[in-house]
Amino acid sequence: MTRPPRQAGSPVGPAPPGRKHHRPSESPVHVGTGLGPVGVFHGNVSVNGRLGLEITWPHRVGVVPRPINGRLGRQADESIEATAARAGTGDQILTGPGGVGKTQIVANLADRWWNTGRIDLLVWVTATSATNIVNRYAQAAREVADCHTTDPRECAARFLAWLATTRLRWLVVLDDLTEPADMLGLWPPATFWGRTIVTTRRRDAALTSGREVIEVGTFTTDESLDYLRARLGSRQTHLREAEQLAADLGQLPLALAQAVTYMLDQDLTCIEYRTRLSRRRLFALRPHLLPDDQETAVDTTWALSVDIADGVTAGTTRVVLQLAALLDPNGIPSDMFATRAATDYYRQRLGRTVDSDDARDAIRTLYRLGLVGLGADDGTTTIQVHALVQRASREATPDEHQRSLAVTAADALLELWPAADHDEARAQLIRANATALRRNSDRFLLEPTIHPIVFQYGRDTNEAGLPQSATSALEQHLAGQMKTLGPTHPDTLATRLDIAYQFGENGRQAFAAELLQELQEDCLEALGQDHRVTLTVRRDLARWQGESGRPDYARRALEELLPDCARALGPTDAVTFDVRRGIADWTARSGDPVLAVEQTKALLADLTRVLGPSDAFTLTTRAHLANWRGQAGDAQGAAQEYGELVPDFARVLGPMHPHTLTSRRYLADWHGHAGDPAGAADALSAVLRDHLDELGPDHPRTLITRRFLAHWRADLGDASIEDVQRLFDDHVRLFGLNHPQTLLVREIIERLRAG
């Protein structure tokens, strides 16, 4: 076999010492290598001696995809260039989900090397099957390695042997490798003169181990906008909401290309396309002809990978992906898929037992196939799913499975929901997934009855310092319930109770009391006096009446309620415990903190015995006890108790949990009462910054912290009437002119004016 002329330069590094480069016109004639009959060279043309074929060098086997319209340079272009050009580099694996542009990145590199004379041989293989790989190798062998046998496998082996010994510069691209096992015995050799680049969605260890791996992700926001501008032109009317459109499509290059083609075909603006995207299925938004020689529409891009995964796990991966499609794309706790709710559903759906190991294997299979990513969130293993993968999965899910999937996801999240918020980071993760689940499947969680996750979500959102969000969501649900279930259905009554609670927490205590007064009558009629909801309504009504300026009423109402709760619910029920604490609280606020201390001590002993010392309710009861001690005249003791409480709250609930922030506020306040007003003001300033960051300026707890700070600054002579007046105006805006909290701010203003 004769060899073509060696061109100057090397695509992957310098020539070895002593190696002389020849320009095509200067090339000598080379003798054979022993791999086949000697051929004859004429300039840039060699003649295959046995087949009599003329081969022009540099030579190409296979078709490289043409550049896409409007393609822009990406960071991955630089990464693959730098890695491939490094001497000693072995195989390169470009991995990433379908549609991120892996093929175009490698095609761009191959064209650039070809056009600049950096390679003598380019072989492009569509590696979707072992047959494709063998046949392309066989074609290359017949063209450059003098293979004349009709056996493709024999020719493929000859080609690989030729690559191992030739000193030509070669590049073999294996595009879209679907099954790593197909490469068994077919990997090109690792030589100085050649490079092998693979694009794949797979992440199997057997594929990536020992090879250079480049992860290819979606566009950045800037890359998406640059692409949209390049394709749609500079007309502002067409580009308005371009950034939102890119976000809707998850910055996925394939989705953006097909969306732009559809928009150009239909003469749509970004706003108009977004409207259609929100109302139609992805299938309905396919362009008439796919752009850039694409063969797969975005809605079916991942179907093959799902089919492969299903084959590996006997159907489990498809169900896992369907569950994941309802949740937060940015992070789903992986143990959710191994909950009892999930494994029961797998058994019912698949007709066989699926345990937690099977669920974990399914997730790993989805990861290996590029359908999900894996990460960690404060110690919790999470999976990430591209938003369009989720949408395509939801749209492909048969109607008969959609309700059961939504209920299963909700049940699984409830299993994981931290009891009493013991892990705030995990609570945030699960809350984000509950938000996504409700966005995607609310209709299945509200009818025919409300799923418990709706109420859990509302309570948890409020505890996290987001009461307005919780109230808005519950009001939306209530409107649907009133139409379908009626005002006195048990689920409707429970929602009304939660809404009143959210209004009270959001500073509208008097309005909450009005809602509960009406609700109490409906509960008595529909549920009876001993029902948990009825008793809880009475408890909350007493609380909000007290917060509205009637502490004596609140104490008396709770004292009347306590025996009813103990009889109907039991002495250690959470509602009964809460009523006991409320009695102590309103006793103190009615003017008898000494008695409140004794009542709270007795309650704390029972809570520690029943719930344990680290339970959130036990901790908050310790905080109440510290306050009443301070009110009873022991400010130093209150400060000492809060000094012990703050680290306990931070350990159990997290440093930025609202209860932790509140305990820090009272710690500072009691230090002030114990004789350190300057230290109190400094500490409250720090607490206020965290309140603003975590809860926002209008949260009631933020306003209380501002009031505490204003109080101590006024004592120090460091408060301006203007600042406190702004605080007063905020209280009036949020609570009303005659609210007790507003009146306390007015007292500070009067002190400042009095000098």
N, C-alpha and C positions, 0 to 999 in steps of 0.2 A: 504494500500500500504506500503510495506517495503522500507526502504531507504538503499542505498549502503553505504559502509564504508566511513567516512570522511577522506580524505587524508590530510597530513600535509601541512600547508601553505595556502595562498589565492592569487588568481591572481590579486586581486585589492586592497589589503590592509591587515592589521593585523586582526586576529580574534577578535571578540568582547570580552570584559572583562569576564573572567570566563569560556570562551569557551575552552574545551579541545579537542585537535586534537588526532586522533587515526590512527595508521598505519593500513594498510589493514588487517594484520594478527591479530591485536589486537582489531578489531572492534567488538563492541557488536551487538546484534540483536536489530533493532529498530522496534517500533510498527507503525501502520498505521497513516496517517495524516487526515483521514476522506475523502480523495479524491477518494478512491477506495478500493477494497477488499485488505485485508492485504496479503502481500506476505511474502515469507520466504527468508532469506539471508544465503548464504553459502560462506564465504570469500569474493571474489570480484564478486560473481555472485548472482543476485537476480532472483526470479521466479515470473513472472506476474501471480497473483493468478487466475484471471479469464480466461486469454488466455493461460496460461501454457507456456509462452515464457521465455526462459532463457536470461537474459540480463547481459552482462559482463560490469563491471565498471572499469575505466571510460568509458563512452559511447558516441558514435558519431552517429549523424543522418545527412545524406546528404554527398556529396563528396566534400572534400576540393581540389581545384586545386593544382596539383603537382608543386613543385618549378620549375622555368624556368631554362634553361641551361645558366650557366654563371651569375646568378643573383648576384648582388653586394649590399652591405648594403647602405641604403640611409638615409638622414636626417629625412625623414618622418617615418622611422622605429623607430627612437628614440623618435620622437614626439608622436606617437600613443602609444608606450610602456609607456612613462612617464604619459601621460594623462589617459590611462586606469588603471594604477596602483594606481592612486590617489584616496584615500577614498572619497566617496561622489560623484564620477563622475557619471553622467547620461549617456544618449545615446551619442555615438560618430558618427559624420558624416564625412566621407572622401569624399570630393568633388573635382572635377577637370575634365578637358576635357577627352574624350575618348582616350585611348591609353597611358595614363601617368603612368599606373602601379598600380592603386588603389587596384585592386583585389589581386595582388601579395603581396602587402604590408600587407594586412589583412591576407592572407593565410599564410604568413611567421610568423606573430604573433600567429595565431591559432595553427600552427604546433609546434611552440616553447613552447607555454603554454601546449599543449597536451603532448609533449615529456618530459617536465620537471614536470609533475604531478600537474600543477597549476589549472586545471579545472577537474570537474567530468563529465560534459556534454558539448558537442560541437554540435551545430546545425548550419548547413550551408544551407542557403536558396538562391536560384537563384531568385531574387525578381523582375523579369521582368514583372510580372503580379500578380494581386490579387489572381488568381487561384493557381499559383505556391506557393505563400506564405501560403495560407490556406492549401493546400495539404501537404506541408512540415511540418507545425505545426501539422496537423492531424496525420501524420506518427509518429512524436515525441510523441504525446499524447498516441498513441496506444502502443508505446514501453516503455514509462517510466511513464505514468500517468493512466494506466489501462482503457483507453477509448476503448469501444467495439462497439460504435454506428457506423452506416454506414454513418452518416451525417458528412462530413468534417468540416463544420462550428462549429458544436457542439464539435467535438474533438479539434479543434483549440482553442476554448474558454476554454476547460478543461486544455489544455496545458498551456495557459497563466495564468490561476488560479493556476496551480501547480507551475509555476515559481515564483509566488508571495509569496508562503508560504514555499517553500523548503529552507533548509539551505545547500543545495549542491551548489558547485561553478559551475556556468554555463556561457557559452558564446554563444550568438546567433548572427550570421553574416547574414545580409541581403545584398547580393551582387548585384550590378547593379540595384538599385531601379530606375525604369523608370518613374513611375507616383506616386508622393507622396500621392495622394488621395487613392491609393491602400492600404495604411497603416491604413486607418480609422478603428478603433476598433481592430487593429492587432499589436499595439506596445507592445513589452514585458514590463513587469512592471519594475520600478526602484527600485532595492533592493540592500542591501549591498553585497549579494552573487553573483549577476549576472551583466553581462555587455552586452550591445547591440551595435554592430558596423554596420554602414551602409556605403556602397560605392555607389556613385551616381554621375551623371553629373549635377544633378539639384542643383539650389541654391535658391529655393523658400523660402520665409520668413517663411511660415507655416512649412517647413521642418527643417530649421536651427535654428529658434528662440528657445532659452532656452536649446539648445544642444551644446555640444562641437563640434566645426567645425575645421577640419584640411584640409587646402588647399594643394592639391598635384599638383605640376607642372611637367614640363619636367625635364630631366636630366640637370645637369650643364655640361659645356664643359668637365670638368675633368671626371665626371661620364660617359659621352658618350665615351670618349677615353679609360677609364678603361674597359668598356664593350666590345669595339671593340678589344682591345688587348686580353682580356680573350677569346673571341670567335674566332678570326682570328689568334691567335698566335703572335709570336714576329718577324715574317719575315718583315723586313723593306720595301721590295718591295710591300707587300700587304697592309701595313699600311700607305704608303705615301699618303698624302692628306686625312688622316682619320679625322682630325679636320674639314676640309672643307666639307667632307661628312656628318659629324654630323650636321654641320650648314645647309647644304642643306635639311636635314630631320627635321630641327627644334628641334633637341635634343629629339625627341619623342621616348620613349622606344619601343613602338609597331612597329614603322617604322624601327628603328634600328634592332630589332630582325628579322623582315621579310627581311630586306635588307641583313643582314648577312647570313641568310639561303639561299637566292637567290645567293649570292656571293659564298658561299661554294658549292652549287649545280652546279654552272656554272664555278667554279674555276676562279673567277674574283678578281682583286685588287680593292682597293678603287677608284683609278683613273679610271679604266675601268667601274666600276659601276656608277660613277658620269657622265661619258660620256653617258651611256645609260639613266640615269635619266634625262639628259638634252634633250634627243631626243625622248623619249618614254613617253607614258602615264603611270600613276601608275598601271593601270590594267595589262599592259604588263610586269610589274616587280614583279608580285606575284610569290612567290616560288611554286614549284609543290605541296608540302605539307606545310601547315602553321605550324610554330614551336610552341612548348610548349602547345599543345592542344588548340591553338587559334582557334576561330570559325569565326572570321571576318578579312578580308583583310583590309589593311590600307586605301585603296581607298573607302571602303564602311563603315568605322568605324562610321562615323557621319550621315549616311543616315537615320537611324531610328530617331535620334534626330531632323533632319530637317523635317521629315514627321510629327512628333508630333507637332513641332512648327507651321508647315503649317496648321495643323488642328485647332490650337488655334486661328490663325489670318487670316484664310481664304486665305492663299496664300501669304500674304505680307512678311512674314519672309523669304521665299525662295528668293524672288526678292531682298530684302535688303541684304541677304547674298551673292547673285550673284554680286551685286554692290560692296560690301565690298571685295569680292575676287579679284577685280582688283586694289585695293588700298594698302596703306602701312600697313603691318601687325602690326607694332608697335604702330600705333595710327592714327585713322581716326576721323575727327571732326564729332560728332554725328549729328550736325545740317545739315550736308550735305544731310542726308536722308530725311530731311523735306523741302528741297529747292523746288522751283516751278518746276525745271527740273525733280526732283525725283518724286514729287507727280503727275505731268502730266504723267510720264512714268508708274507709278502704275495704273493710271486710264486707260491708253491705253492698258496695258498688262493684267490687271485683269478684265477690263470691269465694274469697279465700282469706286466710289469716295473714295480716301484714303487721309486723311488729316494728319497734322503734329502729332496729338495725336496718330493716328494709326501707324505712322512710329515709334514714341517713344515706343509704346506698343510692336511693333515687335522687337525692339532692346532689350527691357527688357525680352521678351520671349526667344530670343537667349541667353541672359545672364543666365536666369534661367536654361536653358538646357545645359549650359556649352559650347556653341558654340562660344561665344565671351567673352572677359573680358571688364571691364569698368575702366576708369581711368580719369585723368585730366591732361591737359598740359597748364600751365599758365592761368588757369581759363576757358579753353575750355574743355568741356566733350568729351572724346575720347573713341572709342572702339578699342580693340585689337583682332586680329584673328590669330590663328596659321597658319603659312605658308602652312602647308599641308592641313589644312581645306580649305584654299583658293584654293590651287591647285586642290583638289578633287572637289570643287564646280565648278571651271572653266571647268574641264574636263567633269563634268556631265551636264553642261549647253548646251542645244540644239543649234546647229549652227545658227538657225534662230534668236536667241536672242543675239548673241554675239556682233554684230555691234551696235545694239540699246543700249545695256548695256554700251558699251564703250563711246558712244556719250553722253548718259545721265550722266555718271560719270564725263565726261569732262565739260559738261554744268553746272553741279552742283558745281564743283570746281570753275569754273569761277564766279558763283554767289557769292561765298564766298571769292574770292581773294580780299585781302584788297586794297581798292582804294588808290593809291599812297603810298603803303607800310605804312599805318598808324599804323600797329601793326606787328612789326617784328617777334615776337614769333609765332603769328598766320600765318604769311607769310611763316615761316620755316615749319610749320606743313603742310600747303597746298602744298608747294613746294615739300615736301617729298612724298605726295600723288600723285602729278602730275608726279613725277619721276617714281613711281611704276606703275601708269596708262600707261605711255608711254612704260615702259618695258613690260607690259603684253598685251597691245592692240594697239601698234603703227600703225599696218597695217590698223586699222579702223580709225585712226586719220589723216592719210595722203592721203587716197584715198576715193572717187574720188576727193575730195578737202581737203585742209589742215584745220583741226579744229583750231579755234582761240586760243585754249589753247597752241598750239605749239609755237606761237609767244609770248604769254603772259609768257610762261615758260622761253623762251630765254631772254626776257627783264628782268624778275624778277631775274633770275639766275645771270645775269650780275650785276644788282643793288646790289645783295647780296654779291658781291665780288668774283664771280666764273666765270669770263669771258671765261676762256679757256674751261671749261666744257660746257658753253653755245655755244661757237663757234663749238666745236666738234659735239655736238648734231645737230645743224642746218646744218652743212656740210653733215652729214649723211642723213638728210632729203632731202637736195637739190639734192643729187645724184639720189635719187628715183624720185624726181619731174622732173628732166631733162629728164629722160627716159620716164616717163608716160605722162607728161603734156607739155614738151617742155620749152625752155628757156624764152619765152615771155608770158607765161600764167600768169595771175595776181597773183596767189598764188606763183608761182616760183619767180616772181619779188619781192614780199614781203619778201620771204625767203632770197633772195640775199641782199636785203636792211638790214635785220637783221644781216646777216653774216658780212657785211661790218662794221656795227656798233660795233659788238663784236670785230673784229680785231682792230678797232680804240681804243676801250676801253682797249684792251690788249696790247697797246703800239705800234701797227703797223699802225700808222696814215697814213703814205705815201701809204702803200699798200691799206688801206681802201679807200683813195682818188682815187687810180687807179681803184678799183672795182666800185666805184660810178660813175666815169667818163663814163665807159662803160655802167653801168646800166642806167644812165640818158638818153642815146640815145635810149636804148630799151624801156624805160618807155614812152618817148615822142612818139615813133612810135606806141606802143601797147595801151597806156592808154590816151594819150593826155596831154597837158600842165597843165590842171587844176585839174588833178586827185590828190587825197591826197598823194598817193605813189610817184608820180612824184615830187610834191612840197617838200615832206619829203626828197627825194633823193637830191634835190638841197640844202636844209638846211644842211644835213649831209656832203655833199661834201664841202660846204664852211667851215664848222667846221674843218674837217680833213685837208683841205688845210692850214687853219690857224695854226693848231697844228703842221703842218709839216714845219713851218717857214715862212708862208706868211700871216701875220695878216692883212695887207692892202687889200689883195685880199679877205679875208674872210669877212671883213667889207663891201666892195663894193658889193660883191655877195649877202649878206644878205639884204642890202639896196634895191637892185633891186628885191629881192624876196618878201619883205614885202607887197607891194601893191597887188601882185598876190595872196598871201595867204589871205589877208583881203577880196579881192573880191571873191575868190573861196570858202573859208572856213568860212569866217566871222571874225570880229575883236576880238572876244573873244574865238576863237578856240585855243586849246592847242598848235598846231603848230605855229599859228600866235604869240601867247605870247612868245613861245620859240625863234622865229626869232627876236622879239624885244629885248629879253635879249641878244641874240647873238650879235646883233648890238652894244649894250652897252659894252659888254665884249671886242669885238675886237676893239672898239673905244679906250678903256682904254689900251689895249695891243698894239695899234698902237701909243701910246704916249699922249693921251688926257684923263686922268682919271677924270678931272674936268667935262668935258662934259658927260662922262660915268655916273658920279654920278647923274646928272640931268636926264638923260635918264632912269636910273634904278629907281629913285624916282617915276617918272611918271608911269612906269610899275608896281611898287609895289602898288601904290594906286589902279590901276585897278585890280590887282590880289586879293588884300584884299577885294575889293568890290564884285568881281565875284566868287572867290574860297574860300574866308575866310582866316583868319589869321593863321589857323593851317594846311592849306594844305601844302603838302611837297614842291610843286613848289614855293609857297609863301615864305616858310622858306628858301629855297636855294637861292631865289632872294634876301632876306635880307642879306644872306652871301655874295653874289656878291657885294651888295651895300657897305657892311662893307669893303670889300677888296679895292674897288675903292676909298673910303674915305681915307683909309690908303695910297694908292698910290698917292692920291692928297695932302698928307702931314699931315693928321690927324691920326697919329698912335694911339694916346690915344683914340680917338673916335672909331677907328676900334676895338681896344681891348675891349672897353666898350660894343660895339654892339655884339661882339662874346661872351662876358661874359653873355649876356642875351639870346643869341641864343643857346648855348650849352644845358642848361636845357630844352629849348623848343624842340630841336631836340630829346633829350633823352626821353622826355615825349611822343612825337608823334610817333617817329620811333623806339625807344629803345636805350639803352646806347651803344650797340655795332654795331649799324647800320653804314654802311660806311659813310653816311652823318654826323652822330654824331661824328665819329672819325675824319673826315676831319675838322669839325668845331672846335674840340679841338686842332687840329694841328695849325690852323690859329690863334686861341686864343693865344696859346703859342708864335707863331711867332710875332704877333703884340705886345705882351708884350715885346718881345726882341727889336723890333723897337722903342718901347716907353721908352726904357732905362733899361730894366731888362734882359740882356742876360743870366745871370746865371739861373734865374727863367724860362726863355724860354727853356734852355737846359734840366733842370730837368723835366719840363712838357712834352717836346717832347720825352724824354726817356720813360716816362710812356705811352704816346700815341703809341710809336713804339712797345712796348710790346703787346699792344692790337691789333695793326695792324698785327703783326706776328701771334698772336693767331687766329684772325678772318679771315684774308685774305691770310696769307702765305707770304713768303719772296720775291716772284717774282711778286706780284701784283703791278701795277703802283703806287697805292696810298701808299703802303708800301715804295717803293723806293723814292717817293717824301718826305715822312716823314724822311727817312734816310738822304736825302739831306738837309732838313731844320735843322736837328740836327747837321749834319757836319758843316753847315754854322755857327751856334752859338758856337759850340765848337771851331771852328777855330778862331772866334772873341775872345774867352776866352783864347786862347793859349793851349787848351786841346784836340786838334785833331791831330792824327798822319797821315802823308802822306800815310802810308801803309793802314790804315783803309779807307781813302777816295779813294785810288787807287782801293781797292776792290769794293767800291761802283761804281766807274767809270767803272770797268770791267763788273759789273752786268748790268749797263746801256747799254754798247756797245752790250752785249750779247742779251739783250731783245729789245732795241730800235734801235741800230745802232750807228755808230761813229759820225754822223753829226746831230743827233736828238737834238732839242732844250734843252730837259732835260739833255742829255748827256753833252752838251756844258756848262750848268750851273755847273755841277759837275767838269768839267775841270777847270772852273774859280776858284773854291775853291782850287784845287790842286795847281794852279799857285800862288794863294795868300799865301799858306803855303810855297811854295818853295821860294817865294820872301821874306819871313820872316816878 
